[in-house]
């Protein structure tokens, strides 16, 4: 566990390394957090839930940080308001990196004892590592939005590889349905919202062989998709009109040609790449326009249960969705988080863990939709078929996309 802990902590700092101190301080909208806040909050998590309760003699780095870098844990007391994280000009990046070193070194000393993994510290560290991986993805999502609103349109990393692949023709894969089991089976780590494992009934269904592409979504736009209310849920239509949506986030025209803002900067659109940065409302409207629907999360998990977790995630280095490659049911993991038609609710028998850790997932089970499969900025080793991500229906800055489904 020690080596994995050190590797994950180092990866967070490597992700921030291409950014200036100024880049790391900006908050471009309330949903976005500054890069340095992510670095500090993940450190706060280990200090608050691992070091303070379980490591005798631990010296808190700075008591004021408990207020500054708490995210939403009511049991841990008051906190700095989320929409105002960008006002924290101090502590600076150097101070936050010193905070990380202080906590990482204390954790390394605690984890250097083999027996530590079998104490109450072990499960908290495991949760903290997966929590930090979640924030690695959020860090990249957020800095993409920060850079996109900068008039200079700077790249996070100009050396990121470009995807030039061609997607295969869309095919359909059928599933008989019936009484199936979903949810985590108990082997290895899972977040509490992935269980308990339980049975659900599925009618026969079919899933698209790959993700929907930019070219396919452009056809929806050209057919008046954003001007035709018959494709939209009522709340989605109202939101699209109020915010003047006319295309996915980060799409724009330059000299009459489609371009997309990426972590590698503004690039010409590849029509074969998966469409990305669409809300649930847009995904559902596109599916209805196509004469299909979005998959339910149980359908997705049933289909993905035996698939290899080897997709285009952050370990590949593209940090951008790439065109599908190969035959069969592809792109189940990586590229884009796939919106499902399922609301984010508790599974039968779900119980929140006691204490502040119980606030991790359960209290958000309202007014959100489930996404499955991971994306191009999800850290390597973080995904499972049972993983349930969730966002509000109007969220677009995360890497959300579309896989079509239909009744068989």
Sine and cosine of phi, psi and omega as CSV:
sin_phi,cos_phi,sin_psi,cos_psi,sin_omega,cos_omega
0.00,0.00,-0.57,0.82,-0.02,-1.00
-0.86,0.51,-0.75,0.67,-0.03,-1.00
-0.89,0.46,-0.64,0.77,0.01,-1.00
-0.93,0.38,-0.66,0.75,0.05,-1.00
-0.84,0.54,-0.75,0.66,-0.03,-1.00
-0.91,0.42,-0.60,0.80,-0.01,-1.00
-0.92,0.38,-0.67,0.74,-0.01,-1.00
-0.93,0.36,-0.64,0.77,0.05,-1.00
-0.89,0.46,-0.66,0.75,0.00,-1.00
-0.92,0.39,-0.56,0.83,-0.01,-1.00
-0.90,0.43,-0.63,0.78,0.05,-1.00
-0.85,0.52,-0.71,0.71,-0.03,-1.00
-0.94,0.34,-0.54,0.84,0.07,-1.00
-0.91,0.41,-0.59,0.80,0.03,-1.00
-0.91,0.42,-0.56,0.83,-0.01,-1.00
-0.99,0.14,-0.29,0.96,-0.14,-0.99
-0.85,0.52,-0.59,0.81,0.01,-1.00
-0.95,0.32,-0.09,1.00,-0.14,-0.99
-0.98,-0.19,0.58,-0.82,0.11,-0.99
-0.97,0.24,0.23,-0.97,0.07,-1.00
-0.87,0.49,-0.57,0.82,0.03,-1.00
-0.92,0.39,-0.69,0.72,0.07,-1.00
-0.81,0.59,-0.66,0.76,-0.15,-0.99
-0.97,0.23,-0.09,1.00,-0.05,-1.00
-0.98,-0.22,-0.33,0.94,-0.15,-0.99
-0.97,0.26,0.64,-0.77,0.17,-0.99
-0.85,-0.53,0.94,-0.34,-0.16,-0.99
-1.00,0.06,-0.26,0.97,0.10,-1.00
-0.27,-0.96,0.24,-0.97,-0.08,-1.00
-0.86,0.51,-0.53,0.85,-0.02,-1.00
-0.96,0.26,-0.32,0.95,-0.03,-1.00
-1.00,-0.01,0.67,-0.74,0.11,-0.99
-0.93,-0.38,0.56,-0.83,0.05,-1.00
-0.88,0.48,0.49,-0.87,0.01,-1.00
-0.82,0.57,-0.71,0.71,-0.06,-1.00
-0.92,0.39,-0.46,0.89,0.07,-1.00
-0.92,0.40,-0.67,0.74,0.05,-1.00
-0.86,0.52,-0.69,0.73,0.01,-1.00
-0.88,0.47,-0.61,0.79,-0.02,-1.00
-0.98,0.22,-0.67,0.74,-0.06,-1.00
-0.91,0.42,-0.66,0.75,0.02,-1.00
-0.90,0.43,-0.49,0.87,0.07,-1.00
-0.96,0.28,-0.68,0.74,0.09,-1.00
-0.82,0.58,-0.63,0.77,-0.04,-1.00
-0.87,0.49,-0.74,0.67,0.01,-1.00
-0.92,0.39,-0.64,0.76,0.01,-1.00
-0.90,0.43,-0.67,0.74,-0.10,-1.00
-0.97,0.25,-0.69,0.73,-0.16,-0.99
-0.98,-0.21,-0.26,0.97,0.00,-1.00
-0.91,-0.42,-0.83,0.56,-0.15,-0.99
-0.96,0.28,-0.76,0.65,-0.07,-1.00
-0.88,0.47,-0.71,0.70,-0.03,-1.00
-0.99,0.14,-0.42,0.91,-0.20,-0.98
-0.88,-0.47,-0.17,0.99,-0.05,-1.00
-0.90,-0.44,0.96,-0.28,-0.04,-1.00
-0.89,0.46,0.69,-0.73,0.06,-1.00
0.99,0.15,0.06,1.00,0.00,-1.00
-0.90,0.43,0.68,-0.73,0.03,-1.00
-0.98,-0.22,0.89,-0.46,0.03,-1.00
-0.88,0.48,0.68,-0.73,-0.07,-1.00
-0.92,0.40,-0.77,0.64,0.03,-1.00
-0.42,-0.91,0.91,-0.41,-0.05,-1.00
-0.84,0.54,-0.47,0.88,-0.01,-1.00
-0.91,0.41,-0.41,0.91,-0.04,-1.00
-0.92,0.39,-0.38,0.92,0.00,-1.00
-0.88,0.47,-0.58,0.82,0.06,-1.00
-0.98,0.18,-0.68,0.74,-0.11,-0.99
-0.92,0.40,-0.57,0.82,-0.22,-0.97
-0.88,-0.48,0.19,0.98,0.23,-0.97
-0.94,0.33,0.66,-0.75,-0.03,-1.00
-1.00,-0.06,-0.90,0.43,-0.08,-1.00
-0.53,-0.85,0.31,0.95,-0.08,-1.00
-1.00,0.07,0.99,-0.12,-0.03,-1.00
-0.86,0.50,-0.58,0.81,-0.03,-1.00
-0.91,0.40,-0.29,0.96,0.01,-1.00
-1.00,-0.07,0.13,0.99,0.10,-0.99
0.99,-0.13,-0.12,-0.99,-0.05,-1.00
-0.91,0.41,0.30,-0.95,-0.07,-1.00
-0.50,-0.87,0.32,-0.95,0.05,-1.00
-0.93,0.36,0.70,-0.72,-0.06,-1.00
-0.87,0.49,0.68,-0.73,-0.03,-1.00
-0.82,0.57,-0.71,0.70,-0.04,-1.00
-0.92,0.39,-0.16,0.99,-0.05,-1.00
-0.94,-0.35,0.27,0.96,0.01,-1.00
-0.90,0.44,-0.49,0.87,0.02,-1.00
-0.95,0.32,-0.16,0.99,0.05,-1.00
-0.99,0.12,-0.11,0.99,-0.05,-1.00
-0.99,0.13,0.98,0.22,0.08,-1.00
-0.92,0.39,-0.43,0.90,0.10,-0.99
-0.76,-0.64,0.60,-0.80,0.05,1.00
-0.93,0.37,0.50,-0.87,0.02,-1.00
-0.99,0.16,0.01,-1.00,-0.03,-1.00
-0.87,0.49,-0.66,0.75,-0.02,-1.00
-0.87,0.49,-0.68,0.74,0.01,-1.00
-0.92,0.40,-0.61,0.79,0.00,-1.00
-0.94,0.35,-0.60,0.80,0.07,-1.00
-0.91,0.41,-0.57,0.82,0.09,-1.00
-0.91,0.42,-0.65,0.76,0.08,-1.00
-0.86,0.52,-0.70,0.71,0.03,-1.00
-0.87,0.49,-0.70,0.71,0.00,-1.00
-0.87,0.49,-0.69,0.72,-0.01,-1.00
-0.85,0.53,-0.74,0.67,-0.04,-1.00
-0.96,0.29,-0.67,0.74,0.01,-1.00
-0.87,0.49,-0.68,0.74,0.00,-1.00
-0.91,0.41,-0.64,0.76,0.03,-1.00
-0.91,0.41,-0.65,0.76,0.04,-1.00
-0.91,0.41,-0.64,0.77,-0.01,-1.00
-0.89,0.46,-0.63,0.77,0.05,-1.00
-0.90,0.43,-0.65,0.76,0.00,-1.00
-0.92,0.38,-0.62,0.78,-0.06,-1.00
-0.99,0.14,-0.19,0.98,0.00,-1.00
-0.95,0.30,-0.17,0.99,0.07,-1.00
-1.00,-0.06,0.88,-0.48,-0.08,-1.00
-0.83,0.56,-0.52,0.85,-0.06,-1.00
-0.95,0.31,-0.23,0.97,-0.08,-1.00
-0.89,0.45,-0.51,0.86,-0.04,-1.00
-0.92,0.39,-0.39,0.92,-0.03,-1.00
-0.99,-0.15,0.20,0.98,0.08,-1.00
-0.97,-0.24,0.09,-1.00,0.08,-1.00
-0.84,0.54,-0.33,0.94,0.03,-1.00
-0.90,0.43,-0.59,0.81,-0.10,-1.00
-0.83,0.56,-0.82,0.57,0.00,-1.00
-0.88,0.47,-0.55,0.84,0.02,-1.00
-0.93,0.38,-0.66,0.76,0.03,-1.00
-0.90,0.44,-0.67,0.74,0.03,-1.00
-0.86,0.50,-0.72,0.69,0.05,-1.00
-0.88,0.47,-0.67,0.74,-0.01,-1.00
-0.88,0.47,-0.57,0.82,0.03,-1.00
-0.92,0.38,-0.69,0.72,0.03,-1.00
-0.93,0.36,-0.55,0.83,0.10,-0.99
-0.88,0.47,-0.70,0.72,0.01,-1.00
-0.90,0.43,-0.61,0.79,0.06,-1.00
-0.89,0.45,-0.62,0.78,0.09,-1.00
-0.86,0.52,-0.65,0.76,-0.01,-1.00
-0.96,0.27,-0.40,0.92,0.14,-0.99
-0.89,0.45,-0.68,0.73,0.07,-1.00
-0.90,0.43,-0.71,0.70,0.02,-1.00
-0.87,0.49,-0.63,0.78,0.02,-1.00
-0.83,0.55,-0.71,0.70,-0.02,-1.00
-0.95,0.32,-0.66,0.75,0.10,-1.00
-0.84,0.55,-0.71,0.71,-0.11,-0.99
-0.95,0.30,-0.68,0.74,-0.02,-1.00
-0.93,0.36,-0.47,0.89,0.10,-1.00
-0.88,0.47,-0.69,0.72,0.02,-1.00
-0.92,0.40,-0.67,0.74,0.02,-1.00
-0.84,0.55,-0.75,0.66,-0.05,-1.00
-0.94,0.33,-0.48,0.88,-0.04,-1.00
-0.93,0.38,-0.47,0.88,-0.02,-1.00
-1.00,-0.05,-0.05,1.00,0.11,-0.99
-0.97,0.24,0.81,-0.58,-0.04,-1.00
-0.85,0.53,-0.40,0.92,0.03,-1.00
-0.98,0.20,-0.21,0.98,-0.02,-1.00
0.77,0.64,0.78,0.62,-0.06,-1.00
-0.94,0.34,0.47,-0.88,0.08,-1.00
-1.00,0.09,0.58,-0.81,0.19,-0.98
-0.90,0.43,-0.74,0.67,0.10,-0.99
-0.57,-0.82,0.93,-0.38,-0.04,-1.00
-0.94,0.35,-0.25,0.97,-0.06,-1.00
-1.00,-0.01,0.14,0.99,-0.02,-1.00
-0.91,0.41,0.65,-0.76,-0.02,-1.00
-0.91,0.41,0.51,-0.86,0.03,-1.00
-0.99,-0.11,0.65,-0.76,0.05,-1.00
-1.00,0.00,0.85,-0.52,-0.03,-1.00
-0.87,-0.50,0.22,0.97,-0.09,-1.00
-0.94,0.33,0.27,-0.96,0.05,-1.00
-0.92,-0.38,0.79,-0.62,-0.02,-1.00
-0.97,0.24,0.61,-0.79,0.10,-1.00
-0.94,0.34,0.27,-0.96,0.06,-1.00
-0.87,0.50,0.54,-0.84,-0.01,-1.00
-0.94,0.34,0.73,-0.68,0.04,-1.00
-0.80,-0.60,0.13,-0.99,-0.04,-1.00
-0.79,-0.61,0.65,-0.76,-0.01,-1.00
-0.87,-0.50,0.83,-0.56,-0.09,-1.00
-1.00,-0.09,0.52,-0.86,0.03,-1.00
-0.72,-0.69,0.69,-0.72,-0.11,-0.99
-0.96,0.29,-0.36,0.93,-0.04,-1.00
0.97,0.26,-0.57,-0.82,-0.07,-1.00
0.99,-0.14,-0.28,-0.96,-0.01,-1.00
-1.00,0.07,0.91,-0.41,-0.06,-1.00
-0.80,-0.60,0.26,-0.96,0.06,-1.00
-0.95,-0.31,0.66,-0.75,0.12,-0.99
-0.73,-0.69,0.26,-0.97,-0.03,-1.00
0.96,-0.27,0.33,-0.94,-0.08,-1.00
-0.92,0.38,0.62,-0.78,-0.09,-1.00
-1.00,-0.01,-0.13,0.99,0.06,-1.00
0.97,-0.26,-0.08,1.00,0.03,-1.00
-1.00,-0.09,0.87,-0.50,0.00,-1.00
0.98,0.19,-0.07,-1.00,-0.09,-1.00
-0.98,0.22,0.55,-0.84,0.21,-0.98
-0.44,-0.90,0.52,-0.86,0.15,-0.99
-0.94,0.34,0.40,-0.92,-0.08,-1.00
-0.87,0.50,-0.48,0.88,-0.05,-1.00
-0.97,0.25,-0.07,1.00,0.02,-1.00
-1.00,0.05,0.00,1.00,-0.01,-1.00
-0.64,-0.77,0.01,-1.00,-0.01,1.00
-0.96,0.29,0.34,-0.94,0.11,-0.99
-0.92,0.40,0.65,-0.76,-0.09,-1.00
-0.42,-0.91,0.17,-0.99,-0.04,-1.00
-0.99,-0.15,0.60,-0.80,0.10,-0.99
-0.70,-0.72,0.43,-0.90,0.05,-1.00
-0.99,-0.16,0.77,-0.64,0.05,-1.00
-0.88,-0.47,0.77,-0.64,0.20,-0.98
-0.96,0.26,0.37,-0.93,0.03,-1.00
-0.82,0.57,0.64,-0.77,-0.05,-1.00
-0.50,-0.87,0.21,-0.98,0.07,-1.00
-0.75,-0.66,0.59,-0.80,0.08,-1.00
-0.90,-0.43,0.57,-0.82,0.10,-0.99
-0.90,0.44,0.56,-0.83,-0.08,-1.00
-0.94,0.33,-0.32,0.95,-0.01,-1.00
-0.52,-0.86,0.06,-1.00,0.05,-1.00
-0.96,0.27,0.45,-0.89,0.09,-1.00
-0.94,0.35,0.59,-0.81,-0.16,-0.99
-0.98,-0.17,0.22,-0.98,0.09,-1.00
-0.86,0.51,-0.64,0.77,0.01,-1.00
-0.90,0.44,-0.66,0.76,0.03,-1.00
-0.92,0.38,-0.61,0.79,0.03,-1.00
-0.95,0.33,-0.56,0.83,0.05,-1.00
-0.88,0.47,-0.56,0.83,0.05,-1.00
-0.91,0.42,-0.60,0.80,0.10,-1.00
-0.88,0.48,-0.70,0.72,0.02,-1.00
-0.90,0.44,-0.73,0.69,-0.04,-1.00
-0.90,0.44,-0.44,0.90,0.03,-1.00
-1.00,0.06,0.22,0.98,0.04,-1.00
0.99,0.13,0.40,0.92,-0.08,-1.00
-0.81,0.58,-0.59,0.80,-0.01,-1.00
-1.00,0.08,-0.03,1.00,0.01,-1.00
-0.91,-0.41,0.03,1.00,-0.11,-0.99
-0.89,-0.47,0.98,-0.21,-0.10,-0.99
-0.91,0.42,-0.28,0.96,-0.05,-1.00
-0.91,0.42,-0.28,0.96,0.00,-1.00
-1.00,-0.03,-0.16,0.99,-0.24,-0.97
-0.94,-0.33,0.56,-0.83,0.26,-0.96
-0.91,0.42,0.48,-0.88,-0.08,-1.00
-0.83,0.55,-0.75,0.66,0.00,-1.00
-0.91,0.42,-0.57,0.82,0.03,-1.00
-0.92,0.39,-0.68,0.73,0.03,-1.00
-0.89,0.46,-0.69,0.72,0.01,-1.00
-0.89,0.46,-0.66,0.75,0.00,-1.00
-0.92,0.39,-0.71,0.71,-0.01,-1.00
-0.88,0.48,-0.62,0.78,0.02,-1.00
-0.95,0.33,-0.70,0.71,-0.03,-1.00
-0.88,0.47,-0.62,0.78,-0.08,-1.00
-0.99,-0.15,0.06,1.00,0.06,-1.00
0.84,0.54,0.69,0.72,0.08,-1.00
-0.93,0.36,0.72,-0.69,0.07,-1.00
-0.73,-0.69,-0.09,1.00,-0.02,-1.00
-0.18,-0.98,0.19,-0.98,0.09,-1.00
-0.86,0.52,0.40,-0.92,0.11,-0.99
-0.84,0.54,0.63,-0.77,0.04,-1.00
0.98,0.18,0.02,1.00,0.11,-0.99
-1.00,0.06,0.61,-0.79,0.11,-0.99
-0.38,-0.93,0.30,-0.96,0.03,-1.00
-0.98,-0.22,0.71,-0.71,0.12,-0.99
-0.75,-0.66,0.88,-0.47,-0.02,-1.00
0.81,0.59,0.64,0.77,0.05,-1.00
0.98,0.17,-0.05,1.00,-0.04,-1.00
-0.94,-0.34,0.55,-0.83,0.01,-1.00
-0.96,0.29,0.71,-0.70,0.07,-1.00
-0.76,-0.65,0.35,-0.94,0.01,-1.00
-0.72,-0.70,0.73,-0.68,0.13,-0.99
-0.98,0.17,0.79,-0.62,-0.04,-1.00
-0.80,-0.60,0.10,-1.00,0.11,-0.99
-0.91,0.40,-0.27,0.96,0.12,-0.99
-1.00,-0.06,0.17,0.99,-0.02,-1.00
0.98,-0.20,-0.12,-0.99,0.01,-1.00
-0.98,0.22,0.81,-0.58,-0.07,-1.00
-0.72,-0.69,0.44,-0.90,0.10,-0.99
-0.88,0.47,0.64,-0.77,-0.04,-1.00
-0.95,0.31,0.71,-0.71,0.18,-0.98
-0.99,-0.13,0.92,-0.38,-0.09,-1.00
-0.89,0.46,-0.30,0.95,-0.04,-1.00
-1.00,-0.02,-0.13,0.99,0.05,-1.00
-0.97,0.24,0.46,-0.89,0.04,-1.00
-0.88,0.48,0.67,-0.74,0.12,-0.99
-0.91,0.42,0.63,-0.78,-0.11,-0.99
-0.62,-0.78,0.31,-0.95,0.02,-1.00
0.89,0.45,0.70,0.71,0.18,-0.98
-0.93,-0.36,0.52,-0.86,0.06,-1.00
-0.98,0.20,0.17,-0.98,0.13,-0.99
-0.85,0.52,-0.65,0.76,-0.01,-1.00
-0.86,0.51,-0.70,0.72,0.01,-1.00
-0.93,0.36,-0.66,0.75,0.02,-1.00
-0.88,0.48,-0.69,0.72,0.00,-1.00
-0.92,0.39,-0.63,0.78,0.02,-1.00
-0.91,0.41,-0.68,0.74,0.04,-1.00
-0.88,0.48,-0.70,0.72,0.00,-1.00
-0.88,0.48,-0.66,0.75,0.01,-1.00
-0.92,0.40,-0.66,0.75,0.07,-1.00
-0.85,0.53,-0.63,0.78,-0.02,-1.00
-0.98,0.22,-0.05,1.00,-0.04,-1.00
0.97,0.23,0.34,0.94,-0.03,-1.00
-0.83,-0.56,-0.34,-0.94,0.05,-1.00
-0.51,-0.86,0.12,-0.99,0.12,-0.99
-1.00,0.09,0.51,-0.86,0.04,-1.00
-0.94,0.34,0.48,-0.88,0.19,-0.98
-0.98,0.17,0.45,-0.89,-0.11,-0.99
-0.90,0.43,-0.53,0.85,0.04,-1.00
-0.93,0.38,-0.59,0.81,0.07,-1.00
-0.89,0.46,-0.73,0.68,-0.02,-1.00
-0.87,0.50,-0.74,0.67,-0.05,-1.00
-0.91,0.42,-0.64,0.77,0.04,-1.00
-0.87,0.49,-0.66,0.75,-0.01,-1.00
-0.95,0.32,-0.55,0.83,-0.11,-0.99
-1.00,-0.04,-0.08,1.00,-0.16,-0.99
-0.84,0.55,-0.57,0.82,-0.04,-1.00
-0.95,-0.30,0.15,0.99,-0.05,-1.00
-0.98,0.19,0.53,-0.85,0.07,-1.00
-0.95,0.32,0.65,-0.76,0.00,-1.00
-1.00,-0.06,0.98,0.20,-0.11,-0.99
-0.68,-0.73,0.56,0.83,-0.10,-1.00
-1.00,0.07,-0.19,-0.98,-0.03,-1.00
-0.99,0.14,1.00,0.03,0.07,-1.00
-0.92,-0.39,-0.12,-0.99,-0.10,-0.99
-0.86,0.50,-0.43,0.90,0.03,-1.00
-0.90,0.44,-0.40,0.91,0.04,-1.00
-0.96,0.29,-0.46,0.89,0.07,-1.00
1.00,-0.04,-0.11,0.99,0.00,-1.00
-0.96,0.27,-0.59,0.81,-0.04,-1.00
0.82,0.57,0.55,0.83,-0.02,-1.00
-0.32,-0.95,0.58,-0.81,0.02,-1.00
-0.88,0.47,0.60,-0.80,-0.01,-1.00
-0.86,-0.51,0.41,-0.91,0.01,-1.00
-0.87,0.50,0.56,-0.83,0.04,-1.00
-0.87,0.49,0.50,-0.86,-0.02,-1.00
-0.65,-0.76,0.85,-0.52,0.06,-1.00
0.97,-0.26,0.07,-1.00,-0.03,-1.00
-0.98,-0.20,0.12,-0.99,0.02,-1.00
1.00,0.03,-0.27,-0.96,0.01,-1.00
-1.00,0.07,0.98,-0.19,-0.18,-0.98
-0.96,-0.29,0.21,-0.98,0.12,-0.99
0.87,0.50,0.49,0.87,0.05,-1.00
-0.93,0.36,-0.50,0.87,0.01,-1.00
-0.84,-0.54,0.74,-0.67,0.00,-1.00
1.00,-0.02,-0.07,-1.00,-0.04,-1.00
0.93,0.37,-0.98,0.22,0.02,-1.00
-0.65,-0.76,0.54,-0.84,0.20,-0.98
-0.92,0.39,0.74,-0.67,-0.10,-1.00
-0.99,-0.11,0.89,-0.45,0.08,-1.00
-0.88,0.47,0.69,-0.73,0.12,-0.99
-0.93,-0.37,0.18,-0.98,0.04,-1.00
-1.00,0.07,0.17,0.99,-0.13,-0.99
-0.98,-0.19,0.76,-0.65,0.11,-0.99
-0.95,0.32,0.47,-0.88,0.01,-1.00
-0.99,0.15,0.98,-0.18,0.01,-1.00
-0.73,-0.69,0.23,-0.97,-0.02,-1.00
-0.95,0.31,0.59,-0.81,0.17,-0.99
-0.95,0.31,0.40,-0.92,0.06,-1.00
-0.84,0.55,0.77,-0.64,0.01,-1.00
1.00,0.06,0.05,1.00,-0.01,-1.00
-0.90,0.44,0.70,-0.72,0.09,-1.00
-0.72,-0.70,0.75,-0.67,0.05,-1.00
-0.95,0.32,0.62,-0.78,0.10,-1.00
-0.89,0.45,0.41,-0.91,0.01,-1.00
-0.95,0.33,0.37,-0.93,0.09,-1.00
0.99,0.16,-0.16,-0.99,-0.06,-1.00
-0.88,0.48,-0.53,0.85,0.01,-1.00
-0.87,0.49,-0.44,0.90,0.05,-1.00
-0.90,0.44,-0.23,0.97,0.05,-1.00
-0.99,0.13,-0.06,1.00,-0.15,-0.99
-0.86,0.51,-0.74,0.68,-0.10,-1.00
-0.80,-0.60,-0.69,0.72,-0.24,-0.97
-0.85,0.52,-0.61,0.79,-0.10,-0.99
-0.96,0.28,-0.10,0.99,0.03,-1.00
-0.99,-0.14,0.15,0.99,-0.07,-1.00
-0.99,0.13,0.90,0.43,0.01,-1.00
-0.30,-0.96,0.74,-0.67,0.11,-0.99
0.86,0.51,0.59,0.81,0.06,-1.00
-0.68,-0.73,0.39,-0.92,0.03,-1.00
-0.90,-0.43,0.47,-0.88,-0.06,-1.00
-1.00,0.04,0.65,-0.76,0.15,-0.99
-0.85,-0.52,0.49,-0.87,-0.05,-1.00
-0.76,-0.65,0.46,-0.89,0.28,-0.96
0.97,-0.23,-0.26,0.97,0.00,-1.00
0.99,0.12,0.03,-1.00,-0.06,-1.00
-0.50,-0.86,-0.09,-1.00,-0.10,-0.99
-0.94,0.34,-0.21,0.98,0.05,-1.00
-0.91,-0.42,0.24,0.97,0.11,-0.99
-0.97,0.22,0.75,-0.66,-0.04,-1.00
-0.89,0.46,0.50,-0.86,0.05,-1.00
-0.88,0.47,0.60,-0.80,0.04,-1.00
0.99,0.16,0.17,0.98,-0.10,-1.00
-0.99,-0.17,-0.26,0.97,-0.19,-0.98
-0.98,-0.18,0.41,-0.91,0.10,-0.99
-0.55,-0.84,0.37,-0.93,0.08,-1.00
-0.88,0.47,-0.40,0.92,-0.06,-1.00
-1.00,-0.02,-0.07,1.00,-0.09,-1.00
-0.89,0.45,0.80,-0.60,0.00,-1.00
-0.91,-0.41,0.96,-0.29,0.16,-0.99
-1.00,-0.02,0.29,-0.96,-0.05,-1.00
-0.41,-0.91,0.62,-0.79,0.05,-1.00
-0.51,-0.86,0.37,-0.93,0.13,-0.99
-0.88,0.47,0.39,-0.92,-0.11,-0.99
-0.90,0.43,-0.35,0.94,-0.03,-1.00
-0.99,-0.14,0.05,1.00,-0.06,-1.00
-0.95,0.32,0.71,-0.71,-0.03,-1.00
-0.77,-0.64,-0.37,0.93,-0.14,-0.99
-0.96,0.27,-0.33,0.94,0.11,-0.99
-0.97,0.22,0.22,-0.98,-0.09,-1.00
-0.99,0.10,0.95,0.32,-0.04,-1.00
-0.98,-0.18,0.69,-0.73,0.00,-1.00
-0.62,-0.78,-0.35,-0.94,-0.22,-0.97
-0.70,-0.71,0.74,-0.67,0.34,-0.94
-0.86,-0.52,0.78,-0.63,-0.03,-1.00
-0.99,0.15,0.45,-0.89,0.07,-1.00
-0.65,-0.76,0.26,-0.96,0.08,-1.00
-0.42,-0.91,0.39,-0.92,0.11,-0.99
-0.95,0.30,0.60,-0.80,-0.01,-1.00
-1.00,0.05,0.00,0.00,0.00,0.00
